[in-house]
Amino acid sequence: MLTAYLLLQAAILVFLQVGSAQGWMAKTAVVPNRMQFVQRAATSTAFWQDESTILQNIDADFAERQWYLPSIVERALIHGDISVDPHQLLQALDMSTTTRNHAIEALEASDANVMNAPAILTREECHILQDYLLANVEQELGRDNVDQCADWQVNITEDDLAALIGQAAMDRLYQVPSLLDNESRQSTTDTTTSFERVGIFVRVYERSLHGRPWMPFHSDGNSFTVNVALNDDTDYQGGTLLALAGGKLCAIHRQQGDATCHKGSVYHAVSAMTSGRRYSMILFFHEK
């Protein structure tokens, strides 16, 4: 009888624990299979084991991605800690050996791999692009190829961009890669680079259940990337553009209309949003 009683008590305890866990999972819908996490965390101390560190009020896909972040990546990406060791950060990121070597070269390069060009677009041009984005983003919602989460972006053709902001603004944008190229060569001669194609999109960041709160660390497969701030950093909290360059993790602060240019091999990210909305336009320049 005692054995049967103990078995019954054990069964009730297991039922309550499972029910509690399932209820918590159904309520939050933000954490992946707990057993998968325990199995992965058992072989590494790099993963957080406390669900209280997961940001609240974000899309479940992003919460799941945060759950698996190595702690050094979480410090930089989620909490905006730029004091982390840049080499350890690169080692913690998932990438091929070739990509890692290129990222380390970009981090340690003595020449310029990142630069900020002020006031490339006017405030009026930035507001036109913000309005275009908000009018179309929900109809064009897709998945980003970096993290497979909702991209919250709208792709724009070169002709459509010229129609929106004018050819003069296009010309200013297309000069930005040459500024970085000349700076990296320490040249005073304007050697405009020709490009085979340019990919363009506008994107919005927001910490909400229906928004993109951050962009994880990644590199680009093109020659130069131009990232234009469509609103001031002071319009929101968090959402800092981060880049691994100059031997450190850099936080790049911009005003509306500023354009940050970097080489495609530079690892970069946008840290987690805290409040407000962040608008940006990205141009991928592919050399011939």
Residue pairs with C-beta under 8 A, 6 or more apart in sequence:
21 34
25 31
25 34
28 63
29 60
30 54
30 58
30 60
30 63
30 64
30 67
31 37
31 51
31 54
31 63
31 64
31 67
32 64
32 67
32 68
37 47
37 49
37 67
37 68
40 47
40 68
41 47
41 49
44 70
46 70
46 71
46 72
46 92
47 67
47 68
47 69
47 70
47 71
48 67
48 69
48 71
48 74
51 67
53 66
53 74
54 63
54 66
54 67
55 62
55 63
55 66
55 78
55 207
55 213
55 272
57 207
57 208
57 209
58 207
58 208
58 209
58 211
58 213
59 149
59 150
59 208
59 209
59 210
59 211
59 212
59 213
61 148
61 149
61 150
62 149
62 212
62 213
62 214
65 147
65 149
65 216
66 74
66 78
69 77
69 78
70 92
70 93
72 84
72 85
72 88
72 89
72 92
73 89
73 92
73 93
73 216
73 217
75 81
75 84
76 82
76 84
76 89
76 217
76 242
76 249
76 269
76 271
77 214
77 216
77 217
77 242
77 269
77 271
77 272
78 214
78 271
78 272
79 271
79 272
80 238
80 240
80 242
80 251
80 271
80 272
82 242
82 248
82 249
82 250
82 251
83 249
84 249
86 107
86 244
86 247
86 248
86 249
87 104
87 107
89 217
89 244
89 249
90 100
90 103
90 104
90 107
90 244
90 267
91 100
93 100
93 217
93 267
95 103
95 219
99 219
102 219
102 265
103 219
103 244
103 265
103 266
103 267
105 265
106 113
106 219
106 244
106 245
106 263
106 265
106 266
106 267
107 244
107 245
107 246
107 247
107 266
107 267
108 247
109 245
111 184
111 185
111 186
112 180
112 183
112 184
113 180
113 184
113 245
113 246
113 262
113 263
113 265
113 266
114 180
114 243
114 245
114 246
114 250
114 252
114 260
114 261
114 262
114 263
114 266
115 179
115 180
115 183
115 260
115 261
115 262
116 252
116 254
116 258
116 259
116 260
116 261
117 176
117 179
117 258
117 259
117 260
117 261
118 255
118 257
118 258
119 255
119 257
119 258
120 172
120 173
120 176
120 228
120 257
120 258
120 259
121 129
121 165
121 169
121 172
121 173
121 228
121 230
121 256
121 257
121 259
122 169
122 257
123 256
123 257
125 165
125 166
125 169
125 257
126 228
126 229
126 230
126 231
126 256
126 257
126 279
128 164
128 165
129 164
129 165
129 202
129 230
129 279
129 281
130 202
130 230
130 231
130 279
132 154
132 156
132 164
132 202
133 153
133 154
133 202
133 203
133 204
133 279
134 204
136 154
137 152
137 153
137 154
137 204
140 153
140 154
140 155
141 150
141 151
141 152
142 150
142 151
142 153
143 149
143 150
143 151
144 150
144 151
144 153
144 212
144 215
146 215
146 216
146 218
147 215
147 216
149 212
150 212
151 203
151 212
152 203
152 204
152 205
152 206
152 211
152 212
153 201
153 202
153 203
153 204
154 201
154 202
154 203
155 199
155 200
155 201
156 164
156 200
156 201
156 202
157 200
158 170
158 198
158 200
161 170
161 200
162 170
173 226
173 228
173 259
173 283
174 195
174 198
175 192
176 224
176 226
176 259
176 261
177 193
177 195
177 223
177 224
177 226
177 261
177 285
178 190
178 191
178 192
178 193
179 261
180 224
180 261
180 262
180 263
181 191
181 193
181 224
182 188
182 189
182 190
182 191
185 191
193 223
193 224
193 285
193 287
194 287
194 288
195 223
195 285
195 286
195 287
195 288
196 286
196 287
196 288
197 286
198 283
198 284
198 285
198 286
199 222
199 283
199 284
199 286
200 281
200 282
200 283
200 284
201 281
201 282
202 230
202 279
202 280
202 281
202 282
203 212
203 279
203 280
203 281
203 282
204 211
204 212
204 277
204 278
204 279
205 211
205 212
205 213
205 214
205 215
205 236
205 239
205 270
205 273
205 277
205 278
205 279
205 280
206 212
206 213
206 273
206 276
206 277
206 278
207 213
207 238
207 272
207 273
207 274
207 275
211 273
213 272
213 273
214 239
214 269
214 270
214 271
214 272
214 273
215 269
215 270
216 269
217 242
217 244
217 267
217 268
217 269
218 267
218 268
218 269
219 264
219 265
219 266
219 267
219 268
220 264
220 284
221 264
222 264
222 284
222 285
222 286
223 263
223 264
223 285
223 286
223 287
224 261
224 262
224 263
224 264
224 285
224 287
225 261
225 262
225 263
225 264
225 282
225 283
225 284
225 285
226 259
226 260
226 261
226 282
226 283
226 285
227 241
227 259
227 260
227 261
227 262
227 280
227 281
227 282
228 257
228 258
228 259
228 260
228 280
228 281
228 282
228 283
229 254
229 255
229 256
229 257
229 258
229 259
229 260
229 279
229 280
230 256
230 279
230 280
230 281
231 256
231 277
231 278
231 279
232 254
232 255
232 256
233 239
233 240
233 253
233 254
233 255
235 276
235 277
235 278
236 273
236 274
236 275
236 276
236 277
236 278
237 273
237 274
237 275
237 276
238 271
238 272
238 273
238 274
238 275
239 270
239 271
239 272
239 273
239 274
239 276
239 278
240 251
240 252
240 253
240 270
240 271
241 251
241 252
241 254
241 260
241 268
241 269
241 270
242 249
242 250
242 251
242 252
242 268
242 269
242 270
242 271
243 249
243 250
243 252
243 260
243 262
243 266
243 267
243 268
244 250
244 266
244 267
244 268
245 262
245 266
252 260
254 260
262 268
264 284
270 278
